[in-house]
Amino acid sequence: MPLLVIDRPTRKISPDPIIACKVAPEIQTAFDQLALNKYKCTRAELMRACIVDCLKRHEAAKQK
């Protein structure tokens, strides 16, 4: 019996896509402060929420 049992990470068949963009340092700082101080979340969580909100608004505007 081995001393350590190591569980190897399993790879997803299709990895989640990544959305990335370059912004000015001041925009990044402002976004970081918004995430940390206003919403108390990570940058990734805030970015996901912004994208979901944008898609919902777009869908609502299309239906009008």
DOPATOR-477607 format. One record per atom (N, C-alpha, C): residue in one letter; chain; atom name; x, y, z. Coordinates in nm, 4 decimals, m for minus. Example, Ala and Ser with C-alpha at 12.3 -4.5 7.8 and 13.67 -1.06 7.14 Angstrom:
<sites>
<'A'; 'A'; 'N'; <1.3190; m0.5690; 0.7800>>
<'A'; 'A'; 'CA'; <1.2300; m0.4500; 0.7800>>
<'A'; 'A'; 'C'; <1.3200; m0.3300; 0.7800>>
<'S'; 'A'; 'N'; <1.2850; m0.2250; 0.7080>>
<'S'; 'A'; 'CA'; <1.3670; m0.1060; 0.7140>>
<'S'; 'A'; 'C'; <1.2900; 0.0030; 0.7870>>
</sites>
This chain:
<sites>
<'M'; 'A'; 'N'; <0.0857; m0.1175; 0.0000>>
<'M'; 'A'; 'CA'; <0.0000; 0.0000; 0.0000>>
<'M'; 'A'; 'C'; <0.0896; 0.1230; 0.0000>>
<'P'; 'A'; 'N'; <0.0629; 0.2193; m0.0922>>
<'P'; 'A'; 'CA'; <0.1465; 0.3388; m0.0984>>
<'P'; 'A'; 'C'; <0.1236; 0.4297; 0.0221>>
<'L'; 'A'; 'N'; <0.2252; 0.5080; 0.0522>>
<'L'; 'A'; 'CA'; <0.2179; 0.6008; 0.1638>>
<'L'; 'A'; 'C'; <0.1199; 0.7143; 0.1358>>
<'L'; 'A'; 'N'; <0.1181; 0.7621; 0.0111>>
<'L'; 'A'; 'CA'; <0.0262; 0.8688; m0.0301>>
<'L'; 'A'; 'C'; <m0.0633; 0.8189; m0.1419>>
<'V'; 'A'; 'N'; <m0.1879; 0.8588; m0.1376>>
<'V'; 'A'; 'CA'; <m0.2797; 0.8299; m0.2462>>
<'V'; 'A'; 'C'; <m0.3057; 0.9625; m0.3179>>
<'I'; 'A'; 'N'; <m0.2651; 0.9671; m0.4422>>
<'I'; 'A'; 'CA'; <m0.2772; 1.0905; m0.5182>>
<'I'; 'A'; 'C'; <m0.3880; 1.0749; m0.6212>>
<'D'; 'A'; 'N'; <m0.4861; 1.1638; m0.6133>>
<'D'; 'A'; 'CA'; <m0.5927; 1.1672; m0.7131>>
<'D'; 'A'; 'C'; <m0.5499; 1.2610; m0.8241>>
<'R'; 'A'; 'N'; <m0.5336; 1.2077; m0.9415>>
<'R'; 'A'; 'CA'; <m0.4956; 1.2889; m1.0562>>
<'R'; 'A'; 'C'; <m0.6169; 1.3691; m1.1030>>
<'P'; 'A'; 'N'; <m0.5961; 1.4949; m1.1389>>
<'P'; 'A'; 'CA'; <m0.7094; 1.5729; m1.1896>>
<'P'; 'A'; 'C'; <m0.7591; 1.5156; m1.3215>>
<'T'; 'A'; 'N'; <m0.8894; 1.5191; m1.3394>>
<'T'; 'A'; 'CA'; <m0.9453; 1.4716; m1.4650>>
<'T'; 'A'; 'C'; <m0.9627; 1.5913; m1.5583>>
<'R'; 'A'; 'N'; <m0.9372; 1.5679; m1.6839>>
<'R'; 'A'; 'CA'; <m0.9510; 1.6748; m1.7825>>
<'R'; 'A'; 'C'; <m1.0926; 1.6733; m1.8383>>
<'K'; 'A'; 'N'; <m1.1426; 1.7923; m1.8598>>
<'K'; 'A'; 'CA'; <m1.2725; 1.8037; m1.9238>>
<'K'; 'A'; 'C'; <m1.2563; 1.7677; m2.0710>>
<'I'; 'A'; 'N'; <m1.3598; 1.7106; m2.1269>>
<'I'; 'A'; 'CA'; <m1.3550; 1.6773; m2.2695>>
<'I'; 'A'; 'C'; <m1.3480; 1.8060; m2.3505>>
<'S'; 'A'; 'N'; <m1.4262; 1.9033; m2.3108>>
<'S'; 'A'; 'CA'; <m1.4269; 2.0334; m2.3779>>
<'S'; 'A'; 'C'; <m1.4070; 2.1405; m2.2714>>
<'P'; 'A'; 'N'; <m1.2915; 2.2041; m2.2682>>
<'P'; 'A'; 'CA'; <m1.2679; 2.3048; m2.1636>>
<'P'; 'A'; 'C'; <m1.3586; 2.4267; m2.1814>>
<'D'; 'A'; 'N'; <m1.3854; 2.4946; m2.0720>>
<'D'; 'A'; 'CA'; <m1.4656; 2.6165; m2.0764>>
<'D'; 'A'; 'C'; <m1.3893; 2.7235; m2.1537>>
<'P'; 'A'; 'N'; <m1.4606; 2.7989; m2.2389>>
<'P'; 'A'; 'CA'; <m1.3919; 2.9054; m2.3129>>
<'P'; 'A'; 'C'; <m1.3498; 3.0183; m2.2204>>
<'I'; 'A'; 'N'; <m1.2475; 3.0902; m2.2602>>
<'I'; 'A'; 'CA'; <m1.1959; 3.2022; m2.1827>>
<'I'; 'A'; 'C'; <m1.2145; 3.3287; m2.2648>>
<'I'; 'A'; 'N'; <m1.2702; 3.4313; m2.2001>>
<'I'; 'A'; 'CA'; <m1.2839; 3.5618; m2.2635>>
<'I'; 'A'; 'C'; <m1.1804; 3.6523; m2.1995>>
<'A'; 'A'; 'N'; <m1.0962; 3.7127; m2.2814>>
<'A'; 'A'; 'CA'; <m0.9918; 3.8015; m2.2298>>
<'A'; 'A'; 'C'; <m0.9821; 3.9247; m2.3183>>
<'C'; 'A'; 'N'; <m0.9428; 4.0339; m2.2578>>
<'C'; 'A'; 'CA'; <m0.9215; 4.1562; m2.3350>>
<'C'; 'A'; 'C'; <m0.8188; 4.2426; m2.2628>>
<'K'; 'A'; 'N'; <m0.7577; 4.3330; m2.3382>>
<'K'; 'A'; 'CA'; <m0.6614; 4.4258; m2.2792>>
<'K'; 'A'; 'C'; <m0.7333; 4.5567; m2.2502>>
<'V'; 'A'; 'N'; <m0.7059; 4.6124; m2.1342>>
<'V'; 'A'; 'CA'; <m0.7624; 4.7421; m2.0961>>
<'V'; 'A'; 'C'; <m0.6515; 4.8277; m2.0364>>
<'A'; 'A'; 'N'; <m0.6788; 4.9563; m2.0277>>
<'A'; 'A'; 'CA'; <m0.5828; 5.0477; m1.9668>>
<'A'; 'A'; 'C'; <m0.5692; 5.0158; m1.8178>>
<'P'; 'A'; 'N'; <m0.4520; 5.0406; m1.7598>>
<'P'; 'A'; 'CA'; <m0.4320; 5.0110; m1.6172>>
<'P'; 'A'; 'C'; <m0.5345; 5.0792; m1.5261>>
<'E'; 'A'; 'N'; <m0.5784; 5.2018; m1.5628>>
<'E'; 'A'; 'CA'; <m0.6763; 5.2706; m1.4773>>
<'E'; 'A'; 'C'; <m0.8104; 5.1985; m1.4778>>
<'I'; 'A'; 'N'; <m0.8484; 5.1434; m1.5938>>
<'I'; 'A'; 'CA'; <m0.9742; 5.0688; m1.6026>>
<'I'; 'A'; 'C'; <m0.9643; 4.9415; m1.5207>>
<'Q'; 'A'; 'N'; <m0.8514; 4.8730; m1.5285>>
<'Q'; 'A'; 'CA'; <m0.8315; 4.7503; m1.4499>>
<'Q'; 'A'; 'C'; <m0.8384; 4.7801; m1.3007>>
<'T'; 'A'; 'N'; <m0.7751; 4.8883; m1.2580>>
<'T'; 'A'; 'CA'; <m0.7768; 4.9269; m1.1165>>
<'T'; 'A'; 'C'; <m0.9189; 4.9598; m1.0716>>
<'A'; 'A'; 'N'; <m0.9915; 5.0351; m1.1537>>
<'A'; 'A'; 'CA'; <m1.1294; 5.0702; m1.1189>>
<'A'; 'A'; 'C'; <m1.2169; 4.9458; m1.1116>>
<'F'; 'A'; 'N'; <m1.1983; 4.8525; m1.2053>>
<'F'; 'A'; 'CA'; <m1.2756; 4.7278; m1.2052>>
<'F'; 'A'; 'C'; <m1.2432; 4.6449; m1.0820>>
<'D'; 'A'; 'N'; <m1.1149; 4.6369; m1.0467>>
<'D'; 'A'; 'CA'; <m1.0731; 4.5640; m0.9267>>
<'D'; 'A'; 'C'; <m1.1379; 4.6227; m0.8017>>
<'Q'; 'A'; 'N'; <m1.1371; 4.7541; m0.7906>>
<'Q'; 'A'; 'CA'; <m1.1960; 4.8198; m0.6738>>
<'Q'; 'A'; 'C'; <m1.3467; 4.7960; m0.6682>>
<'L'; 'A'; 'N'; <m1.4109; 4.7997; m0.7838>>
<'L'; 'A'; 'CA'; <m1.5540; 4.7731; m0.7900>>
<'L'; 'A'; 'C'; <m1.5851; 4.6313; m0.7422>>
<'A'; 'A'; 'N'; <m1.5070; 4.5353; m0.7900>>
<'A'; 'A'; 'CA'; <m1.5279; 4.3957; m0.7508>>
<'A'; 'A'; 'C'; <m1.5025; 4.3753; m0.6016>>
<'L'; 'A'; 'N'; <m1.3899; 4.4255; m0.5543>>
<'L'; 'A'; 'CA'; <m1.3499; 4.4008; m0.4162>>
<'L'; 'A'; 'C'; <m1.4297; 4.4810; m0.3150>>
<'N'; 'A'; 'N'; <m1.4486; 4.6098; m0.3409>>
<'N'; 'A'; 'CA'; <m1.5099; 4.6972; m0.2408>>
<'N'; 'A'; 'C'; <m1.6615; 4.7054; m0.2508>>
<'K'; 'A'; 'N'; <m1.7144; 4.7152; m0.3716>>
<'K'; 'A'; 'CA'; <m1.8589; 4.7334; m0.3885>>
<'K'; 'A'; 'C'; <m1.9328; 4.6003; m0.3802>>
<'Y'; 'A'; 'N'; <m1.8866; 4.5010; m0.4580>>
<'Y'; 'A'; 'CA'; <m1.9590; 4.3744; m0.4686>>
<'Y'; 'A'; 'C'; <m1.9002; 4.2612; m0.3850>>
<'K'; 'A'; 'N'; <m1.7826; 4.2823; m0.3275>>
<'K'; 'A'; 'CA'; <m1.7178; 4.1821; m0.2408>>
<'K'; 'A'; 'C'; <m1.7067; 4.0458; m0.3118>>
<'C'; 'A'; 'N'; <m1.6507; 4.0496; m0.4328>>
<'C'; 'A'; 'CA'; <m1.6336; 3.9265; m0.5094>>
<'C'; 'A'; 'C'; <m1.5016; 3.9342; m0.5856>>
<'T'; 'A'; 'N'; <m1.4714; 3.8296; m0.6591>>
<'T'; 'A'; 'CA'; <m1.3492; 3.8298; m0.7394>>
<'T'; 'A'; 'C'; <m1.3761; 3.9000; m0.8724>>
<'R'; 'A'; 'N'; <m1.2680; 3.9325; m0.9414>>
<'R'; 'A'; 'CA'; <m1.2819; 3.9941; m1.0736>>
<'R'; 'A'; 'C'; <m1.3558; 3.9016; m1.1689>>
<'A'; 'A'; 'N'; <m1.3231; 3.7728; m1.1632>>
<'A'; 'A'; 'CA'; <m1.3876; 3.6761; m1.2527>>
<'A'; 'A'; 'C'; <m1.5375; 3.6680; m1.2261>>
<'E'; 'A'; 'N'; <m1.5758; 3.6663; m1.0989>>
<'E'; 'A'; 'CA'; <m1.7184; 3.6607; m1.0655>>
<'E'; 'A'; 'C'; <m1.7920; 3.7845; m1.1161>>
<'L'; 'A'; 'N'; <m1.7312; 3.9010; m1.0996>>
<'L'; 'A'; 'CA'; <m1.7936; 4.0244; m1.1475>>
<'L'; 'A'; 'C'; <m1.8018; 4.0250; m1.2997>>
<'M'; 'A'; 'N'; <m1.6975; 3.9793; m1.3671>>
<'M'; 'A'; 'CA'; <m1.6994; 3.9746; m1.5128>>
<'M'; 'A'; 'C'; <m1.8094; 3.8812; m1.5619>>
<'R'; 'A'; 'N'; <m1.8232; 3.7632; m1.5002>>
<'R'; 'A'; 'CA'; <m1.9300; 3.6701; m1.5384>>
<'R'; 'A'; 'C'; <m2.0669; 3.7341; m1.5198>>
<'A'; 'A'; 'N'; <m2.0867; 3.8014; m1.4064>>
<'A'; 'A'; 'CA'; <m2.2147; 3.8664; m1.3783>>
<'A'; 'A'; 'C'; <m2.2430; 3.9764; m1.4801>>
<'C'; 'A'; 'N'; <m2.1420; 4.0523; m1.5180>>
<'C'; 'A'; 'CA'; <m2.1598; 4.1587; m1.6175>>
<'C'; 'A'; 'C'; <m2.1998; 4.1001; m1.7529>>
<'I'; 'A'; 'N'; <m2.1364; 3.9917; m1.7918>>
<'I'; 'A'; 'CA'; <m2.1667; 3.9290; m1.9208>>
<'I'; 'A'; 'C'; <m2.3084; 3.8732; m1.9207>>
<'V'; 'A'; 'N'; <m2.3470; 3.8045; m1.8146>>
<'V'; 'A'; 'CA'; <m2.4823; 3.7487; m1.8053>>
<'V'; 'A'; 'C'; <m2.5860; 3.8605; m1.8092>>
<'D'; 'A'; 'N'; <m2.5613; 3.9685; m1.7354>>
<'D'; 'A'; 'CA'; <m2.6536; 4.0820; m1.7339>>
<'D'; 'A'; 'C'; <m2.6647; 4.1442; m1.8731>>
<'C'; 'A'; 'N'; <m2.5532; 4.1601; m1.9405>>
<'C'; 'A'; 'CA'; <m2.5523; 4.2175; m2.0746>>
<'C'; 'A'; 'C'; <m2.6331; 4.1305; m2.1707>>
<'L'; 'A'; 'N'; <m2.6152; 3.9997; m2.1637>>
<'L'; 'A'; 'CA'; <m2.6893; 3.9096; m2.2520>>
<'L'; 'A'; 'C'; <m2.8394; 3.9135; m2.2232>>
<'K'; 'A'; 'N'; <m2.8769; 3.9216; m2.0964>>
<'K'; 'A'; 'CA'; <m3.0188; 3.9312; m2.0609>>
<'K'; 'A'; 'C'; <m3.0795; 4.0600; m2.1143>>
<'R'; 'A'; 'N'; <m3.0073; 4.1722; m2.0993>>
<'R'; 'A'; 'CA'; <m3.0571; 4.3006; m2.1502>>
<'R'; 'A'; 'C'; <m3.0686; 4.2991; m2.3018>>
<'H'; 'A'; 'N'; <m2.9727; 4.2368; m2.3680>>
<'H'; 'A'; 'CA'; <m2.9745; 4.2283; m2.5133>>
<'H'; 'A'; 'C'; <m3.0957; 4.1471; m2.5595>>
<'E'; 'A'; 'N'; <m3.1216; 4.0365; m2.4934>>
<'E'; 'A'; 'CA'; <m3.2354; 3.9512; m2.5285>>
<'E'; 'A'; 'C'; <m3.3670; 4.0260; m2.5073>>
<'A'; 'A'; 'N'; <m3.3767; 4.1010; m2.3975>>
<'A'; 'A'; 'CA'; <m3.4980; 4.1775; m2.3694>>
<'A'; 'A'; 'C'; <m3.5172; 4.2870; m2.4747>>
<'A'; 'A'; 'N'; <m3.4096; 4.3514; m2.5172>>
<'A'; 'A'; 'CA'; <m3.4191; 4.4554; m2.6175>>
<'A'; 'A'; 'C'; <m3.4587; 4.3995; m2.7536>>
<'K'; 'A'; 'N'; <m3.4120; 4.2786; m2.7851>>
<'K'; 'A'; 'CA'; <m3.4462; 4.2148; m2.9112>>
<'K'; 'A'; 'C'; <m3.5956; 4.1844; m2.9185>>
<'Q'; 'A'; 'N'; <m3.6553; 4.1483; m2.8038>>
<'Q'; 'A'; 'CA'; <m3.7955; 4.1089; m2.8020>>
<'Q'; 'A'; 'C'; <m3.8896; 4.2282; m2.8100>>
<'K'; 'A'; 'N'; <m3.8411; 4.3480; m2.7886>>
<'K'; 'A'; 'CA'; <m3.9277; 4.4676; m2.7954>>
<'K'; 'A'; 'C'; <m3.9480; 4.5148; m2.9365>>
</sites>
